[in-house]
Every structure is written in C-alpha cells, then in structure tokens.
C-alpha cells in the first residue's frame, strides 16, 4: 500500500500507523546522570518559594501550613512519577510537554505550554526582582556609597542588569544538564541559608503566643496561601528535559531523582517555614531574611552573606526556569518540526534575549511586589502545568483502572487540582480586597 510503513513482523497501514513512531527523531548524545538530574530538579524547585513559605504561614496558620506543605509534596511526587512514566514511554521521540500532548490531547496541545510559560515566566520575573533586591540589601552595609543620591532601589536595578548579562551564556546553553556545577553551587548557598536560619531564630523569644500562630486568621487566608506551596514545589517543567538528556535512562533512575528532590524540598522547607514564623509571628516579612536584624536595625555580616548567597541561588534558578520557557515557545512555534543547526541556534539565542529583556522590564514595573504574582502564577500556571496536565495526560494515555491504587491516586489528585481553581482564586481575591481596605492589616 502506498505510504504504508512496515515493522519487523507485519505491515502497518496509514490508518493504523502509530503516531509515536511517526514523530520519532534522531536522539542527541545523552550525557546526563542521576546527579545532574537531581541537581536540575531540586534547584529548579528550591528558589523564590523558599523565602515566601513563612509568610504563607501567616495566612494559613502553622498547623494547616504543615498539612498544605505535605499535600503539595505528595501531589508533586505523584506528578513527577507520572511524567517520568510518560517520558520513558515516549523516550525515542525526545518528548516535550507539547509533543506528548499533541498525541494524547491534540485539541488542547497548546494549553500545557501556555501554562508552563505562565508559571515559569512568572517565576522568572520574581527571580529578577529577588536577586537584585537581595544583593543590593546584602551589599548595603558593606559598600560605602552616596545613599542619598543612589538608593537601594537604584542599586537593585543596576545589579539586576549586571547579573542578567552574566547569566546570558548559561541561559543560551542548549542542554540543561550543562548547568550541573552551577546547580551544586546554588544548593550550597541554600545550605548556608538553611543553617543560618537555625542560628537567627529563637522560638522561645516569639513575639506572640504560640496558640495565636497555630490556626488561620480566616478560611479565605487558608485558600489564598496554598498556591504559594504549589509554586514552591514547581519543578515538573524540567522532567522531560532531564529524561531526554540522561544516559541509560530508566524508571529506577527517574524515580530516584523524583523522590530525592521532593524529600530534599520538604527537609528544607519545613524549618525555614516554621522557625521564622514562630520567632517573628505576624510581623514576618517576605523574604524572611529581612527579619534578621539587630536591635539597632543593622544587619550583621553573616546575614549579609546570606543575602548574597540567596541572590546567587535565585540567579541560578532563573536559568533553570528560563530554559523550559524557551523550549515551550519553540514548541508553540514549530511543533514537532523543530529547526536544527544554525537556524535552531539563531532562534534559541533570539528568544532568550527577548525573554531576558522582558523579565527585566516586568521586574522594574513590579518593584518588590511578590505575593500576588506568585499566588496567581502558582494557581493558574503552576497548578495547571504541575498537576492538572500531567494527570490528564496519564489518564488519557493509560486509561483509568479503578482496581489500581496508582490510577485511583491520579484521578483523585486530578479532581483535587481542578477544585483548587475556584477555591484558591476566591481566597486570593478576598485577601487582596481586604488588604486594599485595611493596608495596615
């Protein structure tokens, strides 16, 4: 038959041809390892969200914050397992969110990449805001300049521009596994901040009675705070890339990366969420490092170093979030017919330059306002890309088996994620309206 394809055992007609085989493309050399995959997933997870966890407690209360953190961790681990399964199933095609959705849900194939762009680019903007303000604050007490004519805000703008120029070569790299060393440096910085958090918090000196810190101020505060935890755990955007670049990729390796990354996030998030909150109570600031001041208002040298390390860590996270945004834009532009050679390099560099300029411009416009962008990005982008789409793709590919515990877990998680849209959006709107009416609250 004209146009028919053949396998080793039987002919395949055009009507029955497997679309997965139709989109098979040549594999590039795999150089990634379990370690590089772990550093990519973990470092893309641990970023700006780490510094907002304590503020999330202010809305939800400590008990429910722990519960929400555990729920976000469990659902994140499940979605990572789902995406790893799909990545292995489609491994001969170098899958992306777009290519897999083009096969499984073709009418909505654009939705996943749009959600990924919304979530990751929202994070990219927040990271530009953070690494400029953090480094400017950290250097404020070390470098002597004319502070009356050159404010910390102006310093942050200059620092943001300089850091973006320095990050450009990493952002333009074709393979994300090449960032392993940078990721390890970032994780080392996080380790310092993690240890310092224990040194500069003292729950015995808490500014409020512990009982008043345990429960939410109101039910809407609870609803509004959950997207913060979704954003903090968001890392699913890099699963396909890690699988595509991993040498001798297998379920065991990908599951190890997923489990280790989620556990690392939970171990780091729990103390940096609770200790500052219990120490400073409802006065907790975002980022929580802003509370680590001496009685005179001065900032000690170790805290200044923490600001610098936090800025460095967030800068590396910027690279890890910009890469999937670039890939999703390429997917939307070219689908499965991706350009190669000089054409691919030209598009890659051009898109990165445009994205970096846009992120810088948006960071200037937003200033220090992080809470609302993170909440919206976490709900509309993060929830869609990290939870809804992976579970929907899995059920579309493998179907629903009511006798399978894993399948039941996926279905329950999908329903839970869908319900988050109206519930959390109501909470976010209520809290923002309440802030507008009561600025001091």
N, C-alpha and C positions, 0 to 999 in steps of 0.2 A: 504494500500500500504506500502511495506517495506520502512522504513526510513521516512515515512510521518510524519508531525507534525500537531497537531490539535490546533485550537483556541476554544474559547467558543462557536462559532456558526457554524463553518464549517471546514472541513479538508483542509490542505494545502499540496500540493504535493511538491516533491523535486524541480520541475521545477519552481514553483511559490513561494517557500519559501522566506520570507523576509530576506535579508542578515543582516539587522539591528538586528533582533531578534536572528539570528544565532550567533552573536558576543556578545550577552548580557552576562555580567559578574557580579559577586557579587559586590555590592556597599560597600565601606568602610564607616565608620561613618562620616557624614558631620558635621564639626564644624565651618566652615567659616561663616562670616557675611558680610553685606554690607560694614561695616567699614574696615574689613580685606581685602575684595576685592578691595576697593578703595585705600587702602594703597599699596597693591601689584601692581595694575595697574599704579597708579600715580608715585610710587617710581621707578618702572622699566622704566617708561617713562622719568623721570627727572633724568638725570645722566650726562655723559660727554658732551652730546649735548648742555646742558645749557651754558657751558663755551666756546662753539665754535660759538654761534649764532652771536655775534658781528663781528667776523671775516668773517662770511658769508655775512654780510652787505658790507664788503669791496669789495666783488666781484660783488654783485648784486645792491648795492645802497639801500638807506633807503626805498624809495617808493616801489620798487619791492620786497624788503625783507619783508615788511609788507604784501604784497599781497601773496607771497610764504608761509609765515607763516600761513595766513588764509586758503590758499588752502590745505596745509598739515594738518591743524586742521580739516577741514571739511571732507576731504577724510579719515582721521584717524577715526573720529567719525562714518562715514558710515561703514567702515570696522569693527569696534567694534560692531556695530549693527548687521551686517551680521554674524559675528562669534558668537554672543550671540544667534541669532536665530538658528544657526546650533547646538550650544551646547545644547539648550533646546530640539531640535528635536531628538538628539541622547543621551539624558541625562541618559537613562537606561543602556548605554554601557560604561560610563565613557570615553567619546570621547577624542581623541588627534588629532592633525593635521594629523598624519599618518593614524589612524583608519578611520577617515571620508573620507580622500582621497582614501583609499583602497576601499571603497564602491562606491564613486562617480566617481573617475578618476583612476581606478586601474593601468593603464599603466604608470601613472606619480605619483604614490603614494609616491615615494621616493623623488620627486622634492621638496615638501614642507618642509620635514625635512632637506634636504640638504640646502635649502635656509635659514631655521631657524638657522641651525648650523653656516652657513657662517655669517649671520647677527649678531647673539648673541655672537659667539666666537670672531668676530672682535671687538665687544663692550667690551667683557671680557678682551681682550689684552689691549685695550685702557684704561680700568679702572685700570689695574695693573700699566700701565705707569703713569697714573694720580695720583693715591693715593700715590705712592712712591715719585714722584717729588713734589706734593703739600705739603705733610707733611714735607719732607726734607727742602723745601723752608721756610715753616712756622716756623720750629724749628731753622732755621739757625741763626736768630738773638737772640735766647733765650738761647740756649745751647752753652757753650764755649768749642770748641774742636780745635785740631790742624788742621786748614783748609788747610794747605799746603800739609799735608800727607793724609788727609781724606776729599776728595772733596764732594760737594753736590751730585754729580752723584753716588759716592760710598755709601753715606748715603742713597740715594734713593733705591739702590739695597738691602741694609740691611733692610730698612723699609718695602719694598715690601715683602721680605721673612717672616718677623715677622707678618705682617698683614695677609698674606695668611695662616699662621699657626693658627692664632686666628680665621679666618673666616671658617676654615675647618669644625668645628662642625655644623655651620649653613648651609654650602653647602651640607652636607651629610644628612640633615633632609629630611624625605620622603615627608612631606606635606609643601607646601609653605605658607599656612595660619599661620604656626607657627612663621613666621617672622614678625608678625604684630607690636610688640613692637619695633623691630629694624627699621622697616619702618617708624614708627612715629618719632623715634629719627632722622632718616635721613631727614625726611620732616622738622623737627625743625631746623636742621642745614641749610637746604636750605632757610628757613625763615630768619635766621640771615644774610645769604649772600645776600638775596633779599633786606633786609632793608639797609644793609651796602652799596649796590650798589648806592642807592639814596644819601647816605652821601658823598661818594667819587667820585661822578661825578658832573660836573658843565658845562652844555651845553653853558652857557654864556662865558665860558673860552675856547671854542672849538678851536682846533689847525688849523682848516681850515674853509673856508667859507661854510656855510650850503648848498649852491647851488651845490658845487662840491661833496657833500656827498649823494645827492639825487638819482642820476642815476648810472647805471652800468658803469664800466670802458670800457667794451666791451660786446657784446652779448654772447661771449663764457664764460665770467665770470658769467653771469646770469645762463647759463646752468649748469656750474660746481657747483654752490652754492646750487641748490635745493636738492641734496642728503643729505646735512647737515641738512636740515629741516625734511626730512624723518627720518633720524637717530634720531633726537631729539625727535620725537613723537613715535618712535617704542616702542610698549608695547603689541602688539597683541599676542605675543608668550605665554602670561600667561592667556588669556581669558578662554581657555578650563579648565585649572587647577583651576582657580577661580570658574567657574561654577560647576566643579566636587566636590569642597570642600564646597560650600555654602549651608547652611541649608535652607530647603524650597525654593530652587532656583526658580526664576520666571523671566519673561520678564521684569517686572517692576523693580525688584532689579538690574538685569544686565544692563538695560538701564540707571538706576540712576548712577551706578558705571561708565559706559562709559562716560556719559555726564559730570559728576562731574570731572572725571580725565582729559578729554580734556580741559574743561574750566580752571581747575587749571593750566594745562600746558601753555595755552595761556596767562593767567594773569601773570605768572612768566616770560615767555619767552620775552614778548614784551618789558618791561623796561630793562631787562638785555641785550637785543639785541641792543636797540637804545641808551640808555644813555651812555654806554661806547664808542660806535661808534661816537656819536656826540661830546663827550668830547675829545677823543684822535684821531679822524679822521682816516686817512690811516695808522697811527702808531699803531693801535690797535693790541694787541698781543693775542695769544692763549696759555693758558686761559687768559681771560681779567683781572683777578686779578693781573697779572704781571704788569699792568699799574698803579696800585695803590701804587705808591712810592712817598716818599717825595722828594723835590728838590735835597737833598743831595744823593739820591739814596737809603736811608734807608727805611725799612718797619716798619710801626707803629704797636703797639700791637693789635689794632682791626683788622688790615689786617692779621697779623699773626694768630689770632684766626680764621679768615675766611678761611685761608689756611688749618688749622687743621680741621675745620668743613667740608670743601669741601672734604678733604681726607676721613673723616668718612662717608659722604654721598655717595661718589663714591664707597667706600668699601661695603656698604650695597647694592648698585646697582649691584655690582659684583655678590653677592649671587643670586639676582633675575634673572640675565642673565645666570648664570651657570646652574641653575635648569632646564630650558627648553632645554638647550643643552644636558644635561644628559638624559632627557626624550626622546628627538628625537633620540639620539644614541641607547637607549634601544628599541625604536620603529623600527629602522632600523635593529637591531639585531634579535628581537623576534617577530615583527609584533604585532598581537593581542593576541598571546600566551605568555603573559608576565610572567616571573618567580615570585614566591611568597616565603614568608618565608625567611629562611636562605639564599637560593640561590639569591633571589632578593636583600637582604641586601649586600651580597658579591659583586654582580655586581655593585650595586649603589655606594658603597664605592670605589671600584677599579676604576670605570670610573671617579669619582670625583677627586681622587688622580692624575690620568693621566692628566685630563684636567687642574688641577691647576699647575702641573709641566710644561705642555706645554705653558700655558699662561704666566708663569714666564719666561720661556726661550725665547718666542717670544718678550716679553716686553724688555728683555735685548738686543736682537738683534736690535729692532726698536728704542730704546732710547726715544727721545722726539718727534719723527716724528708722528704726529697725523692726519694731514689734509688728506693726501692721503688714509690711511687705513679707515678713517671714511667715506670719499667720496665713495670709492669702496664698502665697506660694506653696506652703506646706499642705494646705487643703486642696486647692484647685489643681496644682501641678503635682505635688508630692503624692497625695492620696491617689490620684488618677494613674500616675506613672509607676508608683512603687507597689500599689496594692490592687486597684481595680483591673488595670490592663493585664498584669501578669496572671492573675487568677482567671480572668476571662479567656485569655489565650490558652491556658492549660485545659480548661473545661472544653473549649472548642476543639482542641487537638485530641484529647483523650476521652472526652465524654464524662458523664457523672455516674459513678458507681456507688450506690448507697450502701454497699457492703464493705467498701474501702474506707478505713479511718482517714487516710490521707485525702481522699476525694471529698469526704464529708467536711474535713477541716478547710479545704479550699473553698467549698461552696459557702460555708458559714462565714469565712473571712471575707468573701466577696460581698455577701449581704451586709455584713458589718461595715465594710468600707463605703458602700453606696449610701447607707444611712448616715454616714458622717457628714455628707454634703449639707443637707438641710439643718442638721443639729448644730454642727460647729459654725456654720455661716451665721445662724441666728445668734449664737453666743458672741461671735466676733463683732457683729453689727451692734448688738446691745452694749457690749463693753466700750466700743468706740463712741457711741452716742452718750453713754454715761460719762466718759472722760471729757467729752466736749461740754457737757452740762456742769461737771464738777472737776475742773482742771486739777484741783489740789488733792483729789481722792486717789 
